[in-house]
Amino acid sequence: MFIDTTRCTACRGCQVACKQWHDHEAVPTKQTGTHQNPPDLTPNNFKLVRFSEHKIDGHVHWLFFPDQCRHCLQPACKATADMYVEDAIVVDEATGIVVCTEKTKELTKEQCDEIIDSCPYNIPRRNEISGELVKCDMCIDRVQAGLVPMCVKSCCTGAMSFGEREDMLIKAKLRLTEAQAEIERPKSELETKIVCDVHKSCTILDEEDLGVIYFLEMPREMYHQYAGREIKPLNRADFLAGLAKPFKNMLG
């Protein structure tokens, strides 16, 4: 999946479509001073459009970030879960989609907390009622039927694309080239004030390691703490995943 955050208008169609497809319950929330709702990912919210408001050069700028599981090529969550319950988290061979299975119910709360902590994007959530660890499954049932994920299907601005990973990387790199050219294009004084080119830092997030690739036009920390990879102290799961990476690369 490729997500161009510059095309996101925060309509939250993807967020609603995800809930509907997975038949998730409504989540009671309180007004916390932001339009973002709910405040964070939950066992009933696999997708969340994050709102970030900034004042730049006297102008208010909204940044939107459709947050979800990145479906890592070498998922730390799976490496950690494998130490406790085999196949609690699996990677679908045909698609690369990372899926939490019902076997996550066999994990203790402490083990689930460790798995969540191992994720550099802070994605999985534990359902306190069922005991399951859950997250975005990229609508694997739809993908296996030849359909696109519901968030992609519902995106009215084309901010999300779905296809072969190599094609998504090409789209991302073309978008980056286009954005950089736009920054360098001579502009009028009014245009310069509106677009804030001086503050832009166009990037593709962690594209070498992910199945979900993001394009950002501002520094990642302006969107969300976990927009890009959050560097944490090396734990056992990361160490084992690092050892396995060269062998997996050789095997293709």
trRosetta pair geometry for C-beta under 8 A, 3 or more apart (Angstrom, degrees):
i j d omega theta_ij theta_ji phi_ij phi_ji
1 71 7.8 96 19 30 106 132
1 138 7.1 -153 -30 -129 129 115
1 149 7.1 -25 -88 24 131 137
1 152 6.8 -133 -129 -69 109 123
1 160 6.3 -16 -170 -165 106 96
1 161 6.9 154 -158 80 55 50
1 162 5.3 -18 -103 -100 76 75
1 168 6.5 91 104 -127 6 152
1 211 6.9 55 20 137 80 75
1 212 4.6 -4 64 -118 107 77
1 213 7.0 178 91 25 55 67
2 160 7.2 155 82 -154 52 47
2 161 4.5 -5 55 55 99 102
2 162 7.9 -160 21 -70 69 33
2 168 4.1 -177 -43 -159 106 95
2 169 8.0 -160 -83 -55 119 27
2 171 5.0 171 58 86 176 126
2 172 5.3 -146 -135 -60 122 93
2 175 8.0 154 169 -1 130 143
2 213 5.0 -20 -110 69 69 101
2 215 7.4 29 -179 -15 93 103
3 8 7.7 20 180 -53 97 121
3 66 5.9 -136 -154 59 142 114
3 159 6.2 25 -157 147 69 88
3 160 5.3 -10 -103 -101 75 77
3 161 8.0 -162 -70 24 37 67
3 212 6.7 21 -7 178 113 92
3 213 7.1 173 24 86 71 48
3 214 5.0 -21 70 -107 102 69
3 215 7.1 -164 95 22 54 72
4 7 4.7 47 99 12 107 110
4 8 7.6 178 98 -26 58 82
4 158 7.9 4 46 120 123 74
4 159 5.3 -133 65 -152 77 63
4 160 7.8 -153 23 -67 71 34
4 161 7.9 45 -9 -5 100 102
4 175 5.8 -134 -107 -146 119 158
4 215 4.8 -6 -118 51 63 121
5 8 5.3 -40 -155 12 50 121
5 63 7.3 25 154 -172 127 82
5 64 6.3 -178 -168 83 90 70
5 65 5.9 -11 -126 -101 132 60
5 66 7.4 -164 -106 13 81 82
5 159 7.0 60 -102 -164 21 119
5 214 6.2 33 -32 -168 110 99
5 215 6.3 -156 15 81 81 63
5 216 5.5 13 37 -100 137 62
5 217 7.3 -144 79 4 101 83
5 223 7.3 -38 -164 -115 164 142
6 159 8.0 -179 64 -124 45 98
6 179 7.5 170 -26 -100 159 124
6 215 6.9 -51 0 107 99 106
6 217 5.3 65 -77 -20 115 127
7 157 4.7 176 161 134 95 116
7 158 6.0 -63 160 81 152 72
7 159 3.9 -172 90 -91 101 81
8 49 7.1 -179 178 -139 130 114
8 64 4.3 -136 110 96 119 124
8 65 7.6 144 68 -76 162 18
8 66 5.9 -160 -114 -27 146 104
8 157 6.8 167 -100 66 28 141
8 159 4.5 81 -68 -129 70 164
9 64 7.2 66 150 14 3 164
9 157 5.7 137 -6 -43 105 150
10 35 7.5 67 156 113 143 128
10 49 5.2 148 -132 153 72 140
10 51 6.4 58 -127 -91 146 93
10 62 7.1 -75 -8 150 144 133
10 64 4.3 -141 -61 -111 97 141
11 156 6.5 -4 44 33 164 117
11 157 7.6 152 1 -16 126 111
12 15 4.3 -40 -167 34 83 123
12 16 6.0 82 134 -21 86 95
12 49 5.1 -122 -94 18 77 137
13 16 5.9 -59 -148 40 32 107
13 17 5.9 31 156 -20 68 111
13 154 4.3 -159 144 148 105 110
13 155 6.4 161 81 -94 119 38
13 156 6.2 89 11 -10 163 98
14 17 5.8 -55 -141 39 28 111
14 18 6.2 34 157 -24 63 106
14 47 5.6 -107 133 151 95 149
14 49 7.1 115 59 -56 106 106
14 66 5.7 21 73 -142 151 135
14 150 7.5 136 -149 115 61 75
14 151 3.6 47 -155 -147 103 88
14 152 7.8 53 -117 -42 109 29
14 154 5.5 168 -86 77 49 113
14 155 5.7 16 -65 -73 107 87
14 160 6.8 100 -95 -12 140 149
15 18 6.0 -54 -153 31 25 112
15 19 6.8 22 151 -15 60 106
15 45 7.2 2 -161 -153 96 99
15 47 5.0 -150 -107 105 57 99
15 48 6.2 65 -116 -109 117 32
15 49 5.5 -92 -42 -8 128 95
15 66 7.7 -142 -55 -136 87 91
15 151 7.8 53 -49 -114 33 102
16 19 5.8 -56 -153 36 34 110
16 20 6.3 31 153 -19 68 108
16 154 7.4 -152 70 169 86 161
17 20 5.7 -55 -145 37 32 111
17 21 6.2 30 158 -19 67 107
17 150 4.2 -166 144 152 108 107
17 151 6.0 164 77 -86 119 44
17 153 6.8 -168 178 73 154 96
17 154 3.8 -159 -41 -26 155 155
18 21 6.1 -57 -146 35 27 107
18 22 6.3 2 164 3 63 113
18 24 7.8 6 123 11 75 134
18 45 7.7 79 100 -154 124 51
18 46 5.4 -133 167 63 131 99
18 47 4.1 134 -2 18 165 124
18 136 7.5 -50 -148 -113 135 94
18 139 8.0 -123 -122 -57 73 105
18 150 5.7 162 -82 83 49 119
18 151 5.5 12 -60 -64 103 96
19 22 6.4 -73 -146 51 24 95
19 24 4.4 -93 -149 55 75 113
19 44 7.0 45 -127 163 99 81
19 45 6.8 -20 -81 -105 104 63
19 47 7.9 -116 -36 46 73 96
20 23 7.4 22 -177 -75 31 42
20 24 8.0 -65 -43 32 19 81
20 150 7.4 -161 67 -179 92 154
21 139 6.2 -22 141 -109 154 114
21 142 7.6 -35 -162 -40 141 131
21 150 4.3 -149 -33 -40 148 158
22 46 6.6 93 -8 1 162 129
24 44 4.0 143 -176 -162 114 81
24 45 6.9 154 146 -64 158 44
24 46 7.7 -167 -54 -7 152 90
25 44 5.1 -66 55 -131 74 149
26 44 7.7 23 91 141 2 145
27 38 4.9 -36 99 -62 135 141
27 42 5.5 123 -112 51 151 160
27 44 5.3 168 -62 78 106 124
27 45 6.1 -51 -14 -34 149 116
29 32 7.9 -73 169 -15 103 104
29 37 5.6 173 75 -150 159 93
29 38 4.7 -168 -76 -121 138 81
29 39 6.5 162 -144 -15 122 86
32 39 5.8 43 14 -90 154 119
34 37 7.8 174 100 -49 85 71
34 39 7.7 101 59 -112 125 76
34 51 5.7 164 178 74 107 124
34 53 7.8 -160 -126 -4 90 116
35 51 5.1 109 66 -63 91 172
36 39 6.6 83 111 -118 105 40
36 48 7.5 54 -169 172 102 103
36 49 7.2 -149 -126 97 82 68
36 50 5.9 13 -121 -143 136 45
36 51 4.1 -148 -56 21 95 103
38 42 6.0 7 73 -14 155 124
38 45 5.8 -151 30 -23 119 165
38 48 7.0 -72 57 -121 76 122
40 48 7.0 -11 -177 -136 25 175
41 45 5.5 -153 -147 96 50 97
41 46 7.2 36 -151 -132 106 22
41 48 5.2 -129 -77 -9 70 135
41 67 6.7 -111 -57 112 112 122
41 123 6.8 -9 73 -150 173 50
41 125 5.7 -158 124 -41 99 130
41 135 7.9 21 169 -124 141 78
42 45 4.5 61 41 27 84 100
42 125 5.9 173 -165 168 24 170
43 125 4.9 -138 -65 110 64 117
43 126 7.0 -47 -73 107 117 22
43 127 3.9 117 -143 -87 156 81
43 128 7.7 -145 -13 3 149 66
43 132 7.7 113 -143 79 124 91
43 134 5.2 84 -141 51 79 130
45 48 5.6 59 151 -68 119 100
46 68 6.4 44 147 -133 77 95
46 69 7.4 -39 -174 -8 95 101
46 134 7.2 -91 -87 145 100 99
46 135 6.1 112 -135 -179 95 38
46 136 4.2 132 170 -76 113 67
46 137 7.5 -59 -147 3 157 66
47 66 6.5 -7 -171 -176 101 91
47 67 7.1 155 -159 79 49 57
47 68 4.9 -13 -107 -82 74 112
47 136 6.4 78 -62 -89 78 118
47 151 5.6 169 -109 -87 163 134
48 66 7.6 159 84 -156 35 47
48 67 4.8 -18 67 58 86 106
48 68 7.6 158 24 -66 64 65
49 64 5.8 -10 -176 -168 102 103
49 65 7.1 148 -160 74 53 41
49 66 5.2 -25 -99 -97 74 65
49 67 7.4 171 -96 13 19 77
50 64 7.1 150 76 -159 54 48
50 65 4.3 -18 56 63 106 98
50 66 7.8 -163 15 -75 74 16
50 67 5.2 57 -21 -23 112 119
50 223 6.7 92 94 169 125 80
50 224 5.0 35 120 -74 165 128
51 62 6.7 -40 -157 -158 86 101
51 63 7.8 129 -166 75 40 55
51 64 6.4 -15 -103 -105 55 71
52 62 7.3 131 73 -163 52 53
52 63 4.3 -25 68 64 105 101
52 64 7.6 -169 25 -74 79 29
52 65 7.0 35 -4 -2 115 111
52 222 6.1 135 137 152 146 65
52 223 5.4 -156 6 -135 153 34
52 224 6.8 -131 -56 -56 131 66
53 60 6.5 -15 -168 -167 98 99
53 61 7.5 152 -156 80 50 46
53 62 5.8 -24 -101 -103 70 67
53 63 7.8 -165 -74 22 24 75
54 60 7.5 149 82 -155 40 52
54 61 5.0 -23 68 64 90 95
54 63 6.7 29 3 -8 113 110
54 218 8.0 173 27 -172 158 163
54 222 6.1 -18 -55 -161 149 112
55 58 7.1 5 177 -118 96 12
55 59 7.1 161 -156 77 60 31
55 60 5.7 -32 -99 -95 71 60
55 61 7.5 157 -100 17 20 78
56 59 5.8 -31 70 63 71 84
56 61 5.3 -1 17 1 116 129
56 196 5.1 36 124 -123 138 149
56 199 5.7 -75 -154 -11 138 167
57 193 6.5 -146 125 -148 138 72
57 196 6.2 -175 18 -106 127 100
57 199 7.9 -142 -18 -27 108 129
59 193 7.1 127 -32 163 139 84
59 194 7.4 161 -126 -123 171 41
59 196 7.2 -141 62 -56 128 119
61 196 6.8 -53 -69 7 150 155
63 218 6.0 -83 -103 39 139 140
63 222 5.8 93 7 128 168 100
63 223 5.2 -112 135 -100 130 74
65 214 7.8 22 -146 -147 91 144
65 223 4.4 99 -56 -179 140 117
65 224 5.3 -126 74 -13 159 122
65 227 5.9 -84 -144 -108 153 107
66 151 7.1 137 175 -176 138 134
66 159 7.2 126 -6 119 138 132
66 160 7.2 -61 72 -66 160 118
67 224 6.6 30 -80 -6 126 178
67 226 7.8 70 -137 85 125 103
68 123 7.3 50 165 -136 32 120
68 136 4.4 47 -173 -37 103 159
68 151 7.4 -106 -54 -26 158 171
68 212 6.6 -127 84 -163 102 171
69 98 6.6 -132 159 68 135 112
69 121 7.5 134 -133 87 42 136
69 123 4.8 111 -95 176 69 152
69 124 7.7 51 -95 -65 111 64
69 135 4.6 92 -61 152 128 120
69 136 3.9 -155 18 52 105 104
69 137 8.0 45 39 -61 147 28
69 138 7.5 -100 74 -44 113 86
69 212 7.1 126 105 2 53 144
70 121 5.5 131 -10 -16 119 163
70 123 7.3 -147 1 -50 77 151
70 206 7.4 11 -171 86 154 130
70 210 4.4 -62 167 -140 112 118
70 211 6.6 135 152 47 59 70
70 212 4.6 -132 -143 51 52 105
71 75 7.6 -57 -162 -75 34 117
71 96 6.4 92 159 129 117 89
71 97 5.8 -56 -133 -130 133 47
71 98 4.9 180 -131 10 67 99
71 136 7.8 -85 -49 99 95 108
71 138 6.2 14 -63 -41 142 134
71 210 6.8 94 72 -170 65 71
71 211 3.4 -53 99 54 111 128
71 212 5.5 102 29 -17 97 95
72 75 4.3 139 65 -86 107 63
72 76 6.9 17 66 -1 163 71
72 77 8.0 136 32 16 124 92
72 98 6.7 25 41 -37 67 150
72 209 5.9 -11 -148 151 88 92
72 210 5.8 -50 -106 -106 54 62
72 211 7.0 -115 -56 2 8 89
73 96 7.0 -29 -112 -160 66 122
73 209 5.5 -129 27 -165 105 49
73 210 6.8 -111 -16 -71 85 13
73 211 6.7 139 -62 -46 68 83
74 79 7.6 26 164 -42 80 124
74 209 6.7 -64 29 -154 92 96
74 241 5.2 125 158 -176 112 112
74 244 7.3 162 -145 86 119 104
74 245 5.6 -19 -98 -97 159 96
74 248 6.9 151 -95 63 106 159
75 78 4.2 76 87 7 111 105
75 79 6.8 -179 101 -9 60 84
75 89 7.0 -118 112 141 140 132
75 91 6.7 172 11 -73 123 112
75 98 4.9 107 -61 -116 155 147
75 241 7.9 -133 84 -121 29 140
76 79 5.4 -53 -148 37 39 115
76 80 6.3 37 154 -18 69 105
76 118 4.4 -151 139 150 111 101
76 119 6.1 174 73 -92 109 41
76 120 6.6 95 16 -18 144 87
76 237 5.4 97 -170 127 82 118
76 238 5.7 -5 -125 -83 120 73
76 241 5.8 -87 -101 -21 66 162
77 80 6.0 -58 -151 38 29 108
77 81 6.2 26 154 -17 65 111
77 89 5.5 -142 123 -162 96 175
77 98 7.2 99 63 167 120 139
77 115 5.2 63 -148 -178 78 93
77 116 7.8 33 -114 -83 105 30
77 118 5.9 156 -85 85 48 109
77 119 5.2 15 -62 -74 104 97
77 123 7.8 -75 -53 65 144 105
77 124 5.8 124 -128 -27 143 135
78 81 5.7 -56 -140 40 31 109
78 82 6.1 39 158 -29 66 105
78 89 4.2 -133 -100 103 72 116
78 90 7.2 112 -124 -90 122 15
78 91 6.4 -26 -82 -37 166 96
78 98 6.5 -120 -44 -146 120 113
79 82 6.0 -51 -149 27 26 115
79 83 7.6 33 150 -26 55 97
79 118 7.3 -141 69 162 96 148
79 237 4.2 128 108 -169 105 90
79 238 7.4 128 91 -67 149 28
79 240 5.5 167 -172 83 119 109
79 241 4.3 -77 -73 -62 161 104
79 244 7.8 -168 -109 25 118 139
80 83 6.1 -51 -168 17 38 113
80 84 7.7 6 148 2 63 106
80 114 5.9 -164 -178 126 132 95
80 115 4.7 173 99 -106 129 67
80 118 4.4 178 -39 3 146 164
80 235 7.7 20 -94 107 113 128
80 236 7.8 107 -109 81 78 89
80 237 3.7 -32 -71 -91 79 151
81 84 6.2 -77 -163 45 42 98
81 85 6.3 -48 175 57 84 80
81 88 4.2 -131 175 72 123 118
81 89 4.4 108 46 13 157 109
81 104 7.2 -51 -138 -104 133 87
81 107 7.0 -64 -135 -82 89 140
81 111 7.8 93 -117 159 60 107
81 115 5.4 42 -64 -109 85 130
81 133 7.7 -140 -98 55 128 156
82 85 7.9 -92 -117 72 23 39
82 86 6.1 42 -142 -109 69 57
82 88 7.6 -155 -71 32 42 95
82 89 7.6 -87 -45 54 75 91
83 236 7.2 58 -81 114 160 125
83 237 6.9 -108 -16 -87 130 90
83 240 8.0 154 -67 13 111 162
84 88 7.0 -4 82 -5 93 150
84 107 5.8 76 115 -115 140 90
84 108 8.0 -117 -167 18 145 84
84 111 4.9 82 -103 -152 172 142
85 88 4.0 78 89 -48 107 121
85 103 5.4 -176 146 153 127 107
85 104 7.3 165 75 -101 142 36
85 106 4.8 132 -110 87 150 119
85 107 5.6 -112 5 -66 133 83
85 111 7.9 92 -5 144 102 153
86 103 7.8 -59 84 158 46 157
87 90 5.4 10 -147 -66 69 110
87 101 6.1 -15 149 36 81 152
87 103 5.6 77 101 28 81 162
88 100 7.2 -13 151 -151 70 69
88 101 6.1 -149 -163 52 29 94
88 103 4.4 -122 -102 104 60 102
88 104 4.7 105 -172 -80 99 62
88 106 6.8 -123 -97 54 113 101
88 107 6.0 74 -145 -44 154 117
88 133 7.3 53 160 39 110 125
89 98 6.6 11 177 -179 103 93
89 99 7.0 170 -155 86 60 43
89 100 5.4 -29 -103 -102 83 59
89 101 6.9 -169 -88 8 28 83
89 104 7.0 58 -56 -76 77 108
89 115 7.6 154 -25 -156 141 136
89 133 7.5 -49 -67 90 105 130
90 98 7.6 174 90 -151 37 52
90 99 5.5 -17 63 62 82 93
90 101 6.0 42 2 -32 107 120
91 96 6.4 -17 -177 -151 103 42
91 97 7.3 159 -156 79 57 36
91 98 5.5 -27 -100 -98 74 68
91 99 7.6 156 -98 17 24 77
92 95 4.8 10 99 46 122 93
92 96 6.7 -41 72 19 79 13
92 97 4.6 11 30 53 122 86
92 98 7.9 -134 7 -69 79 22
92 99 6.2 62 -36 -8 99 120
92 140 6.3 156 -36 -140 157 133
94 144 7.7 85 82 -107 141 85
95 138 7.6 -166 141 94 134 139
95 140 6.8 174 60 -131 155 92
95 143 5.7 68 -117 136 156 140
95 144 7.6 -95 -34 -71 138 74
96 165 7.0 7 38 -46 161 132
96 211 5.3 171 123 -100 121 136
97 137 6.5 63 165 180 123 61
97 138 4.7 -129 -127 48 118 130
97 140 5.0 174 107 -93 161 109
97 143 6.8 147 -42 55 146 159
97 211 7.3 -171 -92 137 47 166
98 135 8.0 -8 104 85 101 126
98 211 7.7 173 -8 21 96 141
99 137 5.1 47 -116 -134 86 102
99 140 6.1 -24 -83 -23 126 157
100 104 5.2 -2 -177 -32 101 147
100 124 6.8 119 -68 -127 141 115
100 132 6.9 117 138 172 122 96
100 133 5.0 -131 -151 98 141 84
100 134 5.6 -153 72 -108 146 36
100 135 5.9 107 -12 25 127 87
100 137 7.4 -108 30 -81 75 100
101 104 6.3 146 70 -16 53 87
102 105 5.9 -13 173 -3 66 114
102 132 6.7 -57 -131 -109 50 119
103 106 5.5 -30 -176 15 65 116
103 107 8.0 76 135 -25 66 90
104 107 5.3 -33 -167 12 57 119
104 112 7.2 81 -179 -100 101 104
104 131 7.7 178 118 127 76 73
104 132 5.0 81 84 -152 111 63
104 133 3.9 -117 -177 28 145 92
104 134 7.7 -179 76 -53 156 54
105 130 6.6 -77 -102 151 107 83
105 131 4.7 78 -140 96 72 110
105 132 5.3 -30 -69 -79 79 71
107 111 4.3 -128 -170 90 96 124
107 112 5.1 119 121 -57 125 83
107 115 7.3 -12 -170 -12 159 138
107 131 7.7 170 63 162 71 94
107 133 6.5 3 51 -22 143 120
108 111 4.6 97 52 6 78 102
108 112 7.0 -138 95 -4 42 86
109 112 5.6 -53 -149 37 33 113
109 113 6.3 38 151 -23 65 104
109 126 6.8 106 -132 165 73 167
109 131 8.0 -93 -70 -138 76 82
110 113 5.6 -50 -149 33 32 114
110 114 6.6 35 150 -20 63 103
111 114 5.6 -51 -152 33 35 114
111 115 6.5 37 149 -20 65 102
112 115 5.5 -52 -150 34 35 112
112 116 6.3 35 152 -18 67 104
112 124 7.6 -133 -170 127 85 126
112 126 4.5 70 154 -84 148 131
112 133 5.2 -171 -132 -79 105 113
113 116 5.7 -52 -147 37 32 112
113 117 6.2 32 154 -19 64 109
113 126 7.7 -45 -62 -21 61 141
114 117 5.7 -55 -146 38 30 112
114 118 6.5 34 152 -26 63 104
114 237 8.0 139 152 -22 100 133
115 118 5.7 -54 -152 28 31 113
115 119 7.3 37 150 -28 61 97
115 124 6.1 -29 121 66 104 154
115 133 6.3 -7 87 -134 146 160
116 119 6.0 -50 -163 17 37 113
116 122 7.2 41 174 -144 86 57
116 123 7.9 -152 -141 64 73 46
116 124 5.0 -126 -99 74 77 98
116 125 7.3 69 -109 -91 127 33
116 126 7.2 -83 -48 -28 132 97
116 133 7.7 -149 -58 -140 91 116
117 232 7.6 163 167 -169 81 167
117 235 7.7 83 115 -31 105 162
118 235 6.1 -106 -106 62 91 140
118 237 4.8 -2 -135 66 145 147
118 238 6.8 -167 -153 -45 96 87
119 122 5.9 159 96 -70 106 20
119 123 5.1 -115 162 29 153 85
119 124 5.9 158 -28 8 151 93
120 226 7.4 160 141 -150 54 97
120 229 4.4 1 147 -152 139 78
120 230 5.0 179 -172 46 71 71
120 231 7.5 19 -140 -75 115 29
120 232 6.7 -150 -108 2 77 106
121 226 4.8 117 -156 166 50 114
121 229 7.1 -61 -62 -107 79 50
121 230 7.0 156 -82 5 32 99
122 225 7.7 22 15 93 146 106
122 226 4.5 -116 26 -83 109 163
122 230 6.9 33 -24 13 100 146
123 135 5.2 60 142 -136 102 135
123 136 7.4 -67 -177 18 124 96
123 226 8.0 -168 -51 143 71 146
124 133 5.2 9 180 180 126 103
124 134 7.0 143 -155 70 77 29
124 135 4.6 -75 -102 -50 62 124
125 133 7.4 159 82 -155 30 60
125 134 6.0 -32 68 65 80 80
125 135 6.7 132 16 -77 73 74
126 131 7.3 -22 -175 -159 99 33
126 132 7.3 171 -152 92 59 37
126 133 5.4 -35 -97 -98 70 66
126 134 7.7 129 -114 17 22 76
127 130 4.5 14 104 42 128 96
127 131 6.7 -32 81 21 83 16
127 132 4.8 15 35 56 117 82
127 133 7.7 -153 9 -80 78 18
127 134 5.8 46 -31 -1 106 122
128 131 7.7 27 -160 -75 22 45
137 140 5.0 -73 150 -6 101 104
138 143 6.3 19 125 -30 99 141
138 149 5.2 -87 -173 -83 61 133
138 211 7.8 -55 -70 120 153 131
139 142 4.0 -3 146 27 112 120
139 143 6.1 127 98 -23 76 88
139 147 7.6 -72 131 98 126 102
139 148 7.8 61 76 137 136 39
139 149 4.0 149 28 -127 120 72
139 150 5.3 141 -73 -6 149 83
139 151 7.8 -173 -17 6 124 80
140 143 5.3 -52 -140 39 38 113
140 144 6.0 39 160 -20 69 105
141 144 6.0 -53 -145 37 27 109
141 145 6.6 17 153 -10 59 112
142 145 5.7 -69 -153 44 31 106
142 147 4.0 -78 -179 81 90 112
142 148 6.9 -26 136 82 123 20
142 149 6.2 138 74 -100 135 38
142 150 6.8 159 -24 -42 164 76
143 146 7.8 72 -178 -51 30 11
143 147 6.8 -95 -74 69 28 61
143 148 7.4 38 -92 -127 72 26
143 149 6.7 -3 -57 -60 99 75
147 153 7.4 -1 170 -69 101 131
148 152 4.4 -90 152 86 122 129
148 153 5.3 155 82 -58 103 85
148 162 4.5 142 -142 58 108 147
149 152 4.9 89 64 10 82 104
149 153 6.9 -149 98 -8 40 91
149 162 6.1 166 18 -91 91 151
150 153 5.3 -54 -142 38 36 116
150 154 6.0 24 163 -14 70 111
151 154 6.2 -63 -144 41 26 103
151 155 6.5 40 155 -43 62 103
151 160 6.0 -11 125 81 93 177
152 155 5.9 -45 -148 9 31 117
152 160 4.5 -127 -108 118 70 118
152 161 7.0 83 -139 -134 117 10
152 162 4.5 -23 -111 -23 171 122
155 158 6.4 139 121 -71 108 15
155 159 5.3 -122 -172 44 133 82
155 160 4.5 149 -17 30 164 103
158 161 7.4 27 -176 -65 76 86
161 168 6.3 171 97 -115 107 88
161 171 5.9 -55 65 125 157 173
162 168 7.8 -11 -134 -81 23 121
163 167 4.6 -44 108 77 126 135
163 168 6.0 166 63 -51 85 88
164 167 4.6 86 65 6 87 106
164 168 7.1 -161 91 -8 44 86
165 168 5.6 -56 -148 37 35 112
165 169 6.4 39 153 -23 67 103
165 211 6.3 -80 -101 -132 118 67
166 169 5.7 -51 -151 32 32 113
166 170 6.7 35 150 -20 63 102
167 170 5.6 -51 -152 32 35 113
167 171 6.6 37 150 -18 66 103
168 171 5.6 -49 -149 35 36 113
168 172 6.3 38 151 -22 65 105
168 213 5.6 146 141 29 113 128
169 172 5.6 -53 -147 36 32 113
169 173 6.3 27 157 -15 66 107
169 207 6.2 113 -123 178 93 124
169 213 6.6 148 -90 -54 59 170
170 173 6.0 -58 -146 39 29 106
170 174 6.3 30 155 -19 64 108
171 174 5.8 -58 -148 38 28 111
171 175 6.3 29 154 -21 64 108
172 175 5.7 -56 -151 35 29 112
172 176 6.5 31 151 -21 64 105
172 204 4.9 86 163 -123 120 133
172 207 6.2 172 111 -112 157 137
172 213 5.0 -65 -72 133 151 135
172 215 5.7 -174 -144 -63 82 106
173 176 5.4 -47 -146 33 36 115
173 177 6.5 38 153 -19 64 102
173 204 7.1 -39 -78 -41 57 156
174 177 5.7 -52 -149 36 32 112
174 178 6.3 35 151 -20 65 108
175 178 5.6 -54 -147 37 31 115
175 179 6.3 32 154 -20 65 107
175 215 5.1 -47 109 -106 136 166
176 179 5.8 -54 -146 36 29 110
176 180 6.4 27 157 -17 64 107
176 202 5.8 149 -143 143 73 117
176 203 7.6 21 -120 -140 116 14
176 204 5.7 -64 -65 -37 133 107
176 215 6.5 -143 -66 -131 79 114
177 180 6.0 -57 -148 37 28 109
177 181 6.4 28 154 -19 63 107
178 181 5.9 -58 -151 35 28 111
178 182 6.5 29 152 -21 64 107
179 182 5.6 -54 -150 34 33 114
179 183 6.6 36 152 -22 65 101
179 200 7.7 -145 166 166 109 138
179 202 4.3 155 114 -121 134 154
179 215 7.5 167 -23 175 149 123
179 217 6.1 -141 -158 -107 139 98
180 183 5.7 -48 -151 30 35 114
180 184 6.6 25 154 -11 64 108
180 202 5.8 -133 -65 56 76 145
181 184 5.9 -63 -150 42 33 106
181 185 6.5 50 149 -43 65 97
182 185 5.6 -37 -150 7 35 119
183 197 4.8 147 -143 -154 78 112
183 200 5.7 -138 -104 74 127 138
183 202 7.1 -139 -30 -14 137 125
187 191 3.8 -119 180 92 116 128
187 192 5.0 149 96 -58 120 78
187 195 7.2 -100 -148 32 171 132
187 197 7.2 149 16 -12 146 142
188 191 4.7 97 52 7 77 102
188 192 7.0 -139 94 -8 41 87
189 192 5.7 -55 -150 33 31 114
189 193 6.7 30 153 -19 64 104
190 193 5.9 -56 -154 34 32 110
190 194 6.4 25 154 -17 66 109
191 194 5.8 -61 -148 38 32 108
191 195 6.0 3 169 1 71 113
192 195 6.8 -66 -134 46 22 91
192 197 6.4 -70 -139 21 69 108
192 198 7.7 49 -174 -22 96 100
193 196 7.6 10 178 -64 26 63
195 200 7.8 -22 149 -40 90 130
196 199 4.7 -22 160 32 105 113
196 200 6.7 129 111 -41 78 86
197 200 5.4 -47 -151 11 44 119
199 218 6.6 2 131 -125 98 94
200 217 5.2 -40 -143 168 106 85
200 218 6.3 -82 -123 -87 55 56
201 216 7.8 0 87 111 77 100
201 217 7.6 119 55 164 43 37
201 218 6.3 53 38 -162 85 29
201 219 4.8 37 49 -66 140 70
202 215 7.4 -3 -166 -175 87 90
202 216 7.1 176 -142 93 43 54
202 217 5.2 -12 -95 -124 78 57
203 215 7.5 173 90 -151 41 51
203 216 5.4 -7 59 59 85 96
203 219 7.9 55 4 -119 131 39
203 220 6.8 -63 68 -48 140 99
204 207 4.7 9 133 -43 117 126
204 213 6.2 -2 -172 -179 103 104
204 214 7.1 156 -156 83 53 50
204 215 5.6 -27 -99 -98 72 69
204 216 8.0 167 -90 20 25 73
205 210 7.4 11 108 16 86 154
205 213 7.0 169 60 -159 76 55
205 214 4.3 11 25 59 122 102
205 215 7.9 -145 0 -76 83 22
205 216 6.5 63 -43 -5 104 113
205 220 6.5 105 -99 -102 112 131
205 227 6.6 -122 -105 146 150 81
205 228 4.9 -144 -141 -103 108 82
205 229 7.8 157 -180 -18 95 74
206 209 5.2 -52 168 47 98 104
206 210 5.3 80 109 -19 100 121
206 228 6.1 145 -26 -153 107 80
206 229 5.2 106 -78 -30 141 109
207 210 6.5 -81 -129 43 28 98
207 213 5.1 42 -117 -130 87 116
209 229 7.8 34 65 -68 143 136
210 213 5.8 148 91 -77 113 64
214 227 7.2 -119 97 -178 162 88
216 219 7.7 -2 130 146 132 4
216 220 5.8 124 58 -88 170 69
216 223 6.4 -100 -127 -32 132 143
216 227 7.0 62 -72 163 149 136
218 222 4.6 -58 129 61 123 145
218 223 7.0 143 77 -46 105 91
219 222 5.2 98 71 -8 79 105
220 223 5.9 -59 -164 29 48 110
220 224 7.8 -56 170 53 75 62
220 227 4.3 -165 -172 89 94 124
220 228 4.2 14 174 -15 166 114
221 225 7.3 25 -137 -109 71 42
221 227 7.4 -151 -77 33 25 121
223 227 4.3 77 80 -78 119 149
224 227 4.3 125 58 -51 87 89
225 230 6.8 32 146 -91 85 124
226 230 5.3 -47 -113 -35 76 121
232 235 7.3 -10 115 -18 115 102
232 238 7.9 -177 77 -43 98 153
234 238 5.1 -130 -150 87 70 130
234 239 5.8 85 166 -62 110 88
235 238 5.2 95 51 12 66 103
235 239 7.0 -124 103 -8 34 93
236 239 5.6 -57 -149 35 31 114
236 240 6.4 26 157 -15 66 105
237 240 6.0 -56 -149 38 30 107
237 241 6.2 29 154 -18 65 109
238 241 5.6 -56 -144 39 31 112
238 242 6.2 35 154 -23 65 106
239 242 5.7 -55 -151 33 28 113
239 243 6.7 28 152 -19 62 103
240 243 5.7 -52 -152 33 35 112
240 244 6.4 26 154 -15 66 109
241 244 5.8 -61 -147 40 32 108
241 245 6.5 51 153 -47 65 95
242 245 5.8 -34 -149 1 32 119
243 246 7.9 -62 177 23 34 96
244 247 5.7 -70 -164 46 52 109
244 248 5.7 49 147 -23 85 110
245 248 5.8 -60 -144 39 31 110
245 249 6.3 32 159 -22 66 106
246 249 5.6 -54 -149 34 32 113
246 250 6.6 32 154 -19 65 104
247 250 5.7 -52 -151 33 34 111
247 251 6.5 27 153 -13 65 107
248 251 5.7 -58 -146 42 33 108
249 252 7.6 37 -180 -74 31 29
